[in-house]
Amino acid sequence: MRNIDLTAEGMPRKKTSEFREVLRQLVRNRAAVVGLAIIGLFVVVSVFAPVFSTHDPLAANLGNRLQPPSREHLLGTDELGRDLLSRMFYGGRISLNIGIISVLIGVFIGVPIGAISGYFGGKLDIITQRFIDIMIAFPGILLAIVVVTVLGVGVENVMIATGIASVPIYARLVRGSVLSIKEQSYVAAARAAGLGDVRIIFRQILPNCLAPIIVQSTFQIATSILWAAGLGFLGLGAQAPTPEWGAILSNGRAYIRTAHHLTTYPGLAILLMVLGFNLVGDGLRDALDPKTRS
């Protein structure tokens, strides 16, 4: 039996029309468009940081330390005389990488766990969900701190820590979706046709769970960026002289009265990036839900 998505000859065209409808709904959402513009801006300046940066982000000049914004240094300089704007550009790279990679880790671990748990049920589901309950009992940032403490500080370990902290979110989300989808008639038809459980899970059930996974991933990128900034602020993330936004905030708090730009601009950058992903997530949630379409 072929995958149910391909049984009808017109199905590919239907998928294309559904994609266009979702895109149309997303574009009509002004808040989502604003979020996309914010994310696009950060992506461009982060990817092309060497082009936009006017100074070496690691080059110190103690003669220019704690300078306010000027024509030479548009966002001022930090406590070592490094150009803050250039460090912000490169810091965006790190934050985006952490957000995206940590979400990928959470998806590739949490989604199969949730799918298998919800599909087979029984003792496997009970054991899996009790383990997930233990993980959910810890606040995400606290769980990330525990993992970083075990693995050690550094950007790579922050990615792993925030990814592991997001695993229970995806596992619980997918399990709930699978519990309802596995009772659908097309799943019963696939069983009757002799398809194996693994094939049914990955070819019949999970494709119909994509909408909530995509929406949650958008929100989770924003959450992971916040967690990473928090870990950097606590000294558990990127280490000096790496220009990470949380670390820049942590270094600048000692000069908040005399050089507030060291905390103001990194804080605004974190705020705007998180806001952008949240706005897009809200727009995707509305666009992917047929009940909310006009």
C-alpha positions in Angstrom: 0.0 0.0 0.0 1.3 3.4 -0.9 1.5 6.2 1.6 -2.0 7.6 2.1 -0.8 11.1 1.2 0.0 9.8 -2.4 -3.1 7.7 -3.1 -5.0 10.4 -4.9 -3.6 11.8 -8.1 -4.5 15.4 -7.2 -3.0 15.2 -3.7 0.3 17.0 -4.5 -1.7 19.9 -5.9 -3.8 19.9 -2.8 -0.7 20.2 -0.6 0.6 23.0 -2.7 -2.7 24.8 -2.4 -2.7 24.3 1.4 0.8 25.7 1.6 -0.3 28.7 -0.4 -3.3 29.2 1.9 -1.1 29.0 5.0 1.3 31.5 3.5 -1.5 33.8 2.5 -2.9 33.7 6.0 0.5 34.4 7.5 1.1 37.4 5.2 -2.3 38.8 6.1 -1.3 38.8 9.8 0.4 42.1 10.3 2.0 41.0 13.6 3.5 38.0 11.9 4.9 40.1 9.1 6.5 42.4 11.7 8.0 39.3 13.4 9.3 38.0 10.1 10.9 41.4 9.3 12.6 41.4 12.7 13.9 37.9 12.3 15.0 38.6 8.7 16.9 41.6 9.9 18.8 39.7 12.6 19.5 36.8 10.2 21.0 39.1 7.6 23.2 41.1 10.0 24.3 37.9 11.7 25.1 35.9 8.6 26.9 38.9 7.0 28.5 40.1 10.3 32.0 40.4 8.7 30.5 42.7 6.0 28.5 45.0 8.4 31.1 45.1 11.2 33.4 48.1 11.1 35.8 46.8 13.8 37.2 43.5 15.0 34.9 42.3 17.7 37.8 40.9 19.7 40.2 43.8 19.3 40.7 45.6 22.6 41.8 49.2 23.0 41.9 50.3 26.6 42.3 53.9 25.5 38.7 53.9 24.2 37.1 51.9 26.9 33.5 52.7 28.0 33.0 55.3 25.2 29.4 56.3 24.6 27.9 56.0 21.1 29.6 58.1 18.5 30.3 58.2 14.8 33.3 56.0 15.2 31.5 53.5 17.5 27.8 53.7 16.8 26.8 51.7 20.0 29.9 52.7 22.0 32.6 50.5 23.4 32.8 48.0 26.2 35.1 47.8 29.3 38.0 46.7 27.1 37.5 49.3 24.3 35.9 46.8 21.9 33.3 48.0 19.5 29.9 47.0 20.9 28.1 47.1 17.5 30.5 44.6 16.0 30.2 42.3 19.0 26.4 42.5 18.8 26.5 41.4 15.1 28.6 38.4 15.9 26.6 37.7 19.1 23.5 37.4 16.9 25.2 34.5 15.1 25.7 32.6 18.4 22.2 33.2 19.7 20.5 32.1 16.4 22.7 29.0 16.3 21.9 28.1 19.8 18.2 28.6 19.2 18.0 26.6 16.0 20.3 23.7 17.0 18.8 23.3 20.4 15.3 23.0 18.9 16.6 20.4 16.4 18.0 18.4 19.3 14.7 18.6 21.1 12.8 17.6 18.0 14.9 14.6 17.0 14.8 13.2 20.5 11.4 14.3 21.8 9.3 13.6 18.8 10.2 9.9 18.4 9.8 9.4 22.2 6.3 11.1 22.2 5.2 9.2 19.0 6.3 5.7 20.3 4.8 6.4 23.7 1.5 7.5 22.4 1.2 4.9 19.7 2.0 1.8 21.7 0.7 2.9 25.1 0.6 0.4 27.9 3.6 0.0 30.3 5.9 1.7 27.8 3.8 4.8 27.9 3.5 4.8 31.7 7.3 4.5 32.1 8.1 7.1 29.5 5.6 9.6 30.8 6.8 9.3 34.4 10.3 10.0 33.2 9.0 13.0 31.2 7.1 14.2 34.3 10.3 14.2 36.2 11.9 16.4 33.6 9.0 18.7 33.4 9.0 19.1 37.2 12.3 21.1 36.7 11.9 24.6 35.2 13.5 24.6 31.7 16.3 27.0 32.6 17.1 25.1 35.8 17.3 21.8 33.9 19.6 23.5 31.4 21.8 24.8 34.3 22.0 21.2 35.7 23.1 19.8 32.3 25.7 22.6 31.7 27.0 22.0 35.2 27.5 18.3 34.3 28.9 18.8 30.8 30.9 22.0 31.5 30.6 25.6 30.2 30.8 26.6 26.6 28.5 27.3 23.6 28.3 23.7 22.4 27.2 22.5 25.8 24.7 25.3 26.0 23.1 24.0 22.8 23.0 20.5 24.2 21.6 21.7 27.5 18.8 23.8 26.1 18.1 21.0 23.6 17.7 18.4 26.4 15.5 20.9 28.3 13.1 21.1 25.4 12.8 17.3 24.9 9.9 16.8 27.4 8.0 19.7 25.7 8.0 17.9 22.3 7.5 14.5 23.8 4.3 15.6 25.6 3.1 17.6 22.6 3.5 14.7 20.1 2.1 12.1 22.4 -1.1 14.1 22.8 -1.4 14.4 19.0 -0.6 10.7 18.4 -3.3 9.6 20.9 -6.0 11.3 18.8 -4.6 10.6 15.3 -4.0 6.9 15.8 -7.8 6.4 16.1 -8.4 7.8 12.7 -9.8 5.6 10.0 -6.8 5.9 7.6 -4.5 4.6 10.4 -6.9 1.6 10.8 -6.8 1.1 7.0 -3.0 1.1 7.0 -3.0 -1.6 9.7 -5.5 -3.6 7.8 -3.3 -3.3 4.7 -0.4 -4.9 6.6 1.8 -1.9 7.2 4.2 -2.2 10.1 4.0 -0.1 13.2 7.2 1.9 12.5 6.0 2.7 9.0 2.6 3.8 10.2 4.1 6.1 12.8 6.6 7.8 10.5 4.6 7.8 7.3 1.0 8.1 8.4 0.9 9.7 11.9 3.9 12.0 12.3 3.2 13.9 9.0 -0.2 14.9 10.5 1.6 16.2 13.6 3.8 18.7 11.7 1.6 21.7 12.3 1.8 21.7 16.2 5.5 20.8 16.0 6.3 23.7 13.6 4.4 26.2 15.8 6.0 24.9 19.0 9.5 25.0 17.4 9.0 28.7 16.6 8.2 29.5 20.2 10.9 27.2 21.4 13.6 29.0 19.4 12.7 32.2 21.3 12.7 30.3 24.6 16.1 28.7 23.9 17.6 32.1 23.1 16.3 33.4 26.4 17.8 30.4 28.2 21.1 30.8 26.4 21.2 34.4 27.4 20.5 33.5 31.0 23.2 30.9 31.0 25.6 33.4 29.5 24.6 36.0 32.1 25.4 33.5 34.8 28.8 32.7 33.3 27.8 29.2 32.2 27.5 29.9 28.5 30.0 31.4 26.1 33.3 32.3 27.7 35.4 35.4 27.1 36.2 36.8 24.6 33.3 35.2 22.7 30.7 38.0 21.9 27.5 36.4 23.2 24.6 38.7 24.2 24.1 37.2 27.7 27.8 37.4 28.4 27.9 41.0 27.2 25.0 41.8 29.5 26.8 40.2 32.4 30.0 42.1 31.8 28.2 45.4 31.4 26.1 45.2 34.7 29.1 46.5 36.7 29.0 49.7 34.6 25.2 50.1 34.3 25.4 53.6 35.9 28.3 55.0 34.0 28.0 53.1 30.7 24.4 51.9 30.4 24.8 51.2 26.7 26.6 48.0 27.6 23.4 46.5 29.0 20.8 48.5 27.0 21.6 47.4 23.5 22.2 43.7 24.2 19.0 43.7 26.3 17.0 45.3 23.4 18.5 42.8 20.9 17.4 39.8 23.0 14.0 41.4 23.5 13.5 42.0 19.8 14.6 38.6 18.6 12.4 36.8 21.1 9.5 39.1 20.2 10.0 38.3 16.5 9.9 34.6 17.0 6.9 34.8 19.2 5.0 37.0 16.7 5.7 34.5 13.9 4.7 31.6 16.2 1.4 33.3 16.9 0.9 33.9 13.2 1.7 30.3 12.3 -0.6 28.9 14.9 -3.5 30.9 13.4 -2.5 30.1 9.8 -2.2 26.4 10.4 -5.4 26.1 12.4 -8.4 25.7 9.9 -10.8 26.9 12.6 -9.1 30.3 12.7 -9.0 30.9 9.0 -11.5 33.4 7.6 
